[in-house]
Amino acid sequence: MIIVMKSDATKEEVEKVISTVKELGYKAHIIEGVLRTVIGAVGDERGKPHHLEAIGILSGVEKVVPILQPYKLASREFKSENTVVKVGNVEIGDNKVVVMAGPCSVENEEQIIETSKAVKEAGATVLRGGAYKPRTSPYSFQGLGEEGLRLLAQARKITGLPIVTEILDPHDLDVIAEYSDMLQIGARNAQNYALLRYVGRSNKPVLLKRGMSTTINEFLMAAEYILSEGNHNVVLCERGIRTFETATRNTFDLNAIPVLKEKTHLPVIADPSHGTGYWQYVTPMALAAIAAGADGLMIEVHYKPEIAQSDGGQSLKPSKFTALMERAKLVAKAVGRQI
């Protein structure tokens, strides 16, 4: 439920409501607005109308509204205005379309430094790169681990771009958080609830990718796991789902962008690289995602994709990425946004 406090509610009245919410068995999440305070009481309120009544009569309460969606904190009912998530000095969710770019995996110093310079010059504002990589085969390249994180940090020092990189194991959180500016939960871990809870207790913003067979409601419930632990800095990423179609790696669900924007206040970005799996389709789908309302893009870029150790076939060369950025600026402008 949502408890809307009166504009003149005192600090003591707010604290009384919070303590009552906790006594009734709910978690309290406070949003302090310019004009009034809103308290989200998260828990199972089904069959408990007396709870709404008990809170509604407290001093300083203007109204109590039940949240109908199973995802409470992620819903538009809980927060009507868009959330803006800050990653380093970059804001995701405002009028500017943010572009995250870089290689699938950090392979060596030359590769990450040269690629990071290229994407920065083309206009990207966040550097992506995997130090720990989940692969279908245990024999495939799994990433450089902490050495990859050090190379990402070196690239950040040279370019000034904040870093987003994937976390696979809760035991790696401390070392990844030391180097990165944003934690990525990949598609394979979108419903790894233990990991979601773990990053929810961190103070790092989280990029949550949609699972390859995850419905939109399941996707939002995954985000709810992170939010319910106190971390409200979550960005959602549509990256394609698995269907019967084999012409592309995945089926890029363009529908998901406006649907998510309607259902949640969280920023929504798109990953057309994984969504299509082929470099020649990345640009058209990136442009379509901006037109559909995406708050950002995640694009795989590699300075030599023909020798990439992972996902070379869907990676753009720097020149192709530069061309994408020029076209993306035009589409963003056409829909009243900017890059």
C-alpha positions as CSV (number, residue, x, y, z in Angstrom):
1,M,0.0,0.0,0.0
2,I,1.0,3.6,-0.4
3,I,0.6,6.1,2.4
4,V,0.4,9.7,1.3
5,M,1.2,12.1,4.1
6,K,-0.4,15.6,4.3
7,S,1.8,18.4,3.1
8,D,2.0,19.8,6.7
9,A,2.7,16.4,8.4
10,T,5.3,16.7,11.1
11,K,8.4,14.6,11.4
12,E,6.9,12.9,14.5
13,E,3.7,12.0,12.5
14,V,5.8,10.5,9.7
15,E,7.8,8.4,12.2
16,K,4.6,7.2,13.9
17,V,3.3,6.0,10.6
18,I,6.6,4.2,9.8
19,S,6.6,2.5,13.2
20,T,3.0,1.4,12.8
21,V,3.7,0.0,9.3
22,K,6.5,-2.1,10.7
23,E,4.4,-3.3,13.6
24,L,1.8,-4.5,11.1
25,G,4.5,-6.6,9.4
26,Y,5.3,-4.5,6.4
27,K,8.6,-3.0,5.2
28,A,8.6,0.8,5.0
29,H,10.1,2.6,2.0
30,I,10.1,6.4,2.3
31,I,10.0,8.8,-0.6
32,E,10.5,12.4,0.5
33,G,9.1,14.7,-2.2
34,V,9.2,18.5,-2.5
35,L,5.7,18.9,-1.2
36,R,4.9,15.8,0.8
37,T,6.3,12.5,2.0
38,V,5.0,9.2,0.6
39,I,5.6,5.9,2.4
40,G,5.4,2.6,0.7
41,A,4.3,-0.3,2.9
42,V,5.5,-3.5,1.2
43,G,4.1,-6.9,2.2
44,D,1.0,-9.1,1.6
45,E,-2.0,-6.9,2.2
46,R,-4.6,-9.3,0.7
47,G,-7.5,-9.9,3.1
48,K,-6.3,-7.2,5.5
49,P,-8.5,-4.2,4.9
50,H,-8.3,-3.3,8.6
51,H,-4.6,-2.5,8.1
52,L,-5.5,0.2,5.6
53,E,-8.1,1.5,8.0
54,A,-5.7,1.5,11.0
55,I,-3.1,3.4,9.1
56,G,-5.6,5.8,7.4
57,I,-6.8,7.2,10.8
58,L,-3.3,8.1,12.0
59,S,-2.5,11.8,12.4
60,G,-0.9,13.4,9.4
61,V,-2.1,10.8,6.9
62,E,-3.9,12.2,3.8
63,K,-4.8,8.8,2.2
64,V,-3.9,5.2,1.9
65,V,-4.0,3.5,-1.5
66,P,-3.6,-0.3,-2.1
67,I,-1.1,-1.3,-4.8
68,L,-2.8,-3.9,-7.0
69,Q,0.3,-5.0,-8.9
70,P,2.4,-7.8,-7.5
71,Y,5.5,-5.7,-8.0
72,K,5.0,-3.0,-5.5
73,L,8.1,-0.8,-5.5
74,A,8.6,-1.0,-9.2
75,S,5.1,0.0,-10.1
76,R,3.8,3.4,-11.3
77,E,1.3,3.2,-8.5
78,F,4.1,3.5,-6.0
79,K,5.9,6.3,-7.9
80,S,4.3,8.1,-10.8
81,E,7.3,10.2,-11.9
82,N,10.3,8.6,-13.7
83,T,13.2,7.5,-11.6
84,V,16.6,8.9,-12.7
85,V,19.6,6.6,-11.9
86,K,23.0,8.2,-11.6
87,V,26.1,6.2,-12.7
88,G,29.2,8.2,-12.1
89,N,28.3,11.6,-13.6
90,V,25.8,10.1,-16.0
91,E,22.0,10.2,-15.4
92,I,19.8,7.5,-16.9
93,G,16.1,8.1,-17.1
94,D,15.9,11.9,-17.9
95,N,15.5,13.4,-21.4
96,K,19.0,12.3,-22.6
97,V,19.4,8.9,-24.2
98,V,22.4,7.3,-22.6
99,V,24.6,5.0,-24.7
100,M,26.7,2.3,-23.0
101,A,29.3,0.8,-25.4
102,G,32.3,-1.5,-25.3
103,P,33.3,-5.1,-25.8
104,C,31.5,-8.2,-24.6
105,S,34.6,-9.3,-22.8
106,V,37.8,-7.6,-21.7
107,E,40.5,-9.5,-23.5
108,N,43.7,-7.5,-23.1
109,E,45.0,-4.0,-22.4
110,E,45.2,-2.9,-26.1
111,Q,41.7,-4.1,-26.9
112,I,39.9,-2.4,-24.0
113,I,41.9,0.9,-24.2
114,E,41.5,1.3,-27.9
115,T,37.9,0.4,-27.9
116,S,37.1,2.7,-25.0
117,K,38.8,5.6,-26.7
118,A,36.8,4.9,-29.8
119,V,33.4,4.7,-28.1
120,K,34.1,7.9,-26.1
121,E,35.0,9.8,-29.2
122,A,31.8,8.7,-30.9
123,G,29.7,9.9,-28.0
124,A,29.1,7.0,-25.6
125,T,28.9,8.0,-22.0
126,V,29.3,4.6,-20.2
127,L,31.8,1.9,-20.9
128,R,30.6,-1.7,-20.8
129,G,32.9,-4.7,-20.6
130,G,32.8,-8.1,-19.0
131,A,35.5,-9.3,-16.6
132,Y,33.5,-12.3,-15.5
133,K,31.6,-14.0,-18.3
134,P,28.8,-16.6,-18.1
135,R,29.2,-18.9,-21.1
136,T,27.1,-21.8,-22.4
137,S,30.1,-24.0,-22.6
138,P,32.5,-24.4,-19.7
139,Y,35.3,-24.5,-22.2
140,S,34.7,-21.1,-23.6
141,F,36.5,-17.9,-22.5
142,Q,35.2,-17.0,-19.1
143,G,36.8,-13.6,-18.7
144,L,40.0,-12.2,-17.1
145,G,38.4,-11.8,-13.6
146,E,40.1,-9.2,-11.4
147,E,42.7,-8.4,-14.1
148,G,39.8,-7.5,-16.4
149,L,38.5,-5.2,-13.7
150,R,41.9,-3.5,-13.4
151,L,42.0,-3.0,-17.2
152,L,38.5,-1.5,-17.1
153,A,39.5,0.9,-14.3
154,Q,42.5,1.9,-16.4
155,A,40.2,2.6,-19.4
156,R,38.0,4.7,-17.1
157,K,41.0,6.7,-16.0
158,I,42.0,7.5,-19.6
159,T,38.5,8.2,-20.9
160,G,36.5,9.4,-17.9
161,L,33.7,6.9,-18.7
162,P,32.0,5.2,-15.8
163,I,32.0,1.4,-15.9
164,V,29.2,-1.2,-16.0
165,T,30.3,-4.8,-15.6
166,E,28.6,-8.1,-14.8
167,I,28.5,-9.9,-11.5
168,L,27.9,-13.7,-11.4
169,D,28.6,-14.6,-7.9
170,P,27.8,-12.8,-4.6
171,H,31.3,-13.7,-3.4
172,D,32.7,-11.4,-6.1
173,L,30.6,-8.3,-5.1
174,D,33.3,-6.6,-3.0
175,V,36.0,-6.8,-5.6
176,I,33.7,-5.8,-8.5
177,A,32.2,-2.9,-6.5
178,E,35.7,-1.7,-5.8
179,Y,36.3,-1.2,-9.5
180,S,32.9,-0.7,-11.2
181,D,30.3,2.1,-11.1
182,M,27.4,-0.1,-11.9
183,L,26.6,-3.8,-11.4
184,Q,25.1,-5.8,-14.3
185,I,22.8,-8.8,-13.7
186,G,22.9,-10.8,-17.0
187,A,20.0,-12.6,-18.7
188,R,21.1,-16.0,-17.2
189,N,20.8,-14.6,-13.7
190,A,17.7,-12.5,-14.1
191,Q,15.8,-14.9,-11.7
192,N,18.7,-15.8,-9.5
193,Y,16.9,-14.4,-6.5
194,A,19.8,-14.9,-4.0
195,L,22.0,-12.8,-6.2
196,L,19.3,-10.2,-6.8
197,R,18.8,-9.8,-3.0
198,Y,22.6,-9.6,-2.6
199,V,23.0,-6.7,-5.0
200,G,19.9,-5.1,-3.5
201,R,21.9,-4.7,-0.3
202,S,24.7,-2.9,-2.1
203,N,24.9,0.9,-2.8
204,K,25.8,0.4,-6.4
205,P,23.3,1.1,-9.2
206,V,22.2,-2.1,-10.9
207,L,21.5,-2.9,-14.6
208,L,19.1,-5.8,-14.7
209,K,18.8,-7.6,-18.0
210,R,15.6,-9.5,-19.0
211,G,15.9,-13.2,-19.0
212,M,15.7,-15.0,-22.3
213,S,12.4,-16.7,-21.3
214,T,11.2,-14.1,-18.8
215,T,7.8,-12.5,-19.1
216,I,7.5,-8.7,-18.5
217,N,5.7,-9.4,-15.1
218,E,8.5,-11.8,-14.1
219,F,11.1,-9.2,-15.2
220,L,9.5,-6.6,-12.9
221,M,9.3,-9.1,-10.1
222,A,13.0,-9.7,-10.5
223,A,13.5,-5.9,-10.1
224,E,11.3,-6.0,-7.1
225,Y,13.8,-8.3,-5.3
226,I,16.5,-5.7,-5.7
227,L,14.2,-2.8,-4.7
228,S,12.8,-4.6,-1.7
229,E,16.3,-4.8,-0.2
230,G,16.7,-1.0,-0.3
231,N,18.5,-0.4,-3.5
232,H,16.2,1.8,-5.6
233,N,18.8,2.5,-8.3
234,V,17.7,-0.1,-10.9
235,V,17.8,0.2,-14.7
236,L,16.0,-2.4,-16.8
237,C,17.4,-3.7,-20.1
238,E,15.5,-5.4,-22.9
239,R,17.9,-7.8,-24.7
240,G,15.7,-10.1,-26.7
241,I,13.9,-13.3,-25.7
242,R,14.0,-16.9,-27.0
243,T,11.3,-17.8,-29.5
244,F,10.8,-20.2,-32.3
245,E,12.6,-17.9,-34.7
246,T,16.1,-18.9,-35.8
247,A,17.0,-16.1,-38.2
248,T,18.4,-14.0,-35.3
249,R,20.0,-15.0,-32.1
250,N,17.0,-13.8,-30.1
251,T,13.8,-12.1,-30.8
252,F,14.2,-8.4,-29.9
253,D,11.0,-7.5,-28.1
254,L,10.5,-3.9,-29.1
255,N,7.0,-4.1,-27.5
256,A,8.6,-4.4,-24.1
257,I,10.0,-0.9,-24.1
258,P,6.6,1.1,-24.2
259,V,5.0,-1.6,-22.0
260,L,7.7,-1.3,-19.3
261,K,7.6,2.5,-19.5
262,E,3.9,2.3,-18.8
263,K,4.1,-0.1,-15.9
264,T,7.2,1.1,-14.1
265,H,9.0,4.3,-13.1
266,L,12.4,2.6,-13.6
267,P,14.6,3.6,-16.6
268,V,14.4,1.2,-19.5
269,I,17.3,0.7,-22.0
270,A,17.8,-1.7,-24.9
271,D,20.5,-4.1,-26.0
272,P,20.1,-4.7,-29.7
273,S,23.4,-6.5,-29.9
274,H,22.2,-9.5,-27.9
275,G,18.6,-8.9,-29.2
276,T,19.6,-9.7,-32.8
277,G,23.0,-11.4,-32.6
278,Y,24.2,-10.0,-35.9
279,W,26.0,-6.7,-36.3
280,Q,24.1,-5.7,-39.4
281,Y,20.8,-5.6,-37.5
282,V,22.1,-3.7,-34.5
283,T,21.8,-0.2,-35.9
284,P,18.2,-0.4,-37.2
285,M,17.0,-2.0,-34.0
286,A,18.9,0.6,-31.9
287,L,17.1,3.4,-33.8
288,A,13.8,1.7,-33.4
289,A,14.4,1.4,-29.6
290,I,15.0,5.1,-29.3
291,A,11.8,5.8,-31.3
292,A,9.9,3.4,-29.0
293,G,11.0,5.4,-25.9
294,A,14.1,3.7,-24.6
295,D,16.2,5.7,-22.1
296,G,19.4,4.3,-23.4
297,L,21.2,1.7,-25.5
298,M,23.8,-0.9,-24.7
299,I,26.0,-1.6,-27.8
300,E,28.8,-4.1,-28.2
301,V,31.8,-2.6,-29.9
302,H,35.2,-4.2,-30.6
303,Y,38.1,-2.8,-32.4
304,K,38.8,-6.1,-34.1
305,P,35.5,-8.2,-33.9
306,E,36.9,-10.8,-36.2
307,I,39.2,-12.0,-33.5
308,A,37.0,-11.3,-30.5
309,Q,36.9,-14.1,-27.9
310,S,33.1,-13.7,-27.4
311,D,30.2,-12.2,-29.4
312,G,32.3,-10.9,-32.3
313,G,29.5,-11.5,-34.8
314,Q,27.2,-9.0,-33.1
315,S,29.9,-6.4,-32.3
316,L,30.2,-3.2,-34.3
317,K,33.6,-1.9,-35.4
318,P,34.3,1.7,-34.2
319,S,33.5,3.2,-37.6
320,K,30.1,1.4,-37.7
321,F,29.4,2.6,-34.1
322,T,30.2,6.2,-35.0
323,A,27.8,6.0,-37.9
324,L,25.1,4.5,-35.6
325,M,25.6,7.4,-33.1
326,E,25.1,10.0,-35.9
327,R,21.9,8.4,-36.9
328,A,20.7,7.9,-33.3
329,K,21.1,11.7,-32.7
330,L,18.6,12.4,-35.5
331,V,16.1,9.9,-34.2
332,A,16.4,11.1,-30.6
333,K,15.8,14.7,-31.8
334,A,12.8,13.6,-33.8
335,V,11.1,12.2,-30.6
336,G,12.1,15.2,-28.5
337,R,15.2,13.8,-26.8
338,Q,18.9,14.1,-27.2
339,I,22.1,12.0,-27.1
